[in-house]
Amino acid sequence: MRGDKATPTALKVLRMTARQAATEIAKITPTPGPLVDAPDWFTADQKAAWDYAVENAPRDVLKKIDRAVLAAFIVAADLHRRASREMEKSGILVKSPKAGTELPQRGRAGR
């Protein structure tokens, strides 16, 4: 074995100036691509919300790694929107058939 072992890149970066370190880190750090396409299982309304969010987000903020977080946000927002519309139609309170008093309305799962 000739000479010393190569110094690990992480150790080299610690010994460099800030400008040299930034250049070296840029060489070894992968840059994720932008977030563009909505998941194929989205409804039409959810895809429209996705497109709106991606188009109006600050430049270079949303990356591919953020896909699941944005998808969860879009689904939650869509569920909230649909629940609000349903509450406008049927109201928040219903009358009890036996006592005639008003009760909080239960969802379909509670019936």
C-alpha positions, 0 to 999 in steps of 0.5 A: 500500500503506497501513501496515506489513505484518501481523506473522506469527503466529509472531513475535507469539507470541514477543513475547507473555506466556505466557498470550497465546501459549498462547491464540494457539497454541490458535487456530492449532493443529489438535487431532487426534481420539482413536484409536478404531476398529481397522483393518478388516484386523485379525483378531478377536484383533487387534481385541480387543487394539486395543480393550484398548489403547485402553480402558486407555491414559491419557486423551488420549494416543493420537491418530489420528497414533498409528494406525500405531504401535499397529497395528504393536505389535498385529500384533507382539504377536499374532505373538509370542503365536501363535509362543509357542503353537506352541512350546508344542505342538511344543517348541523342539528337534527330533531330527535324522532322520539323526544323532538329535541335537537341533537348533533347530526351523526354521519353515515357511519354512526347510523 
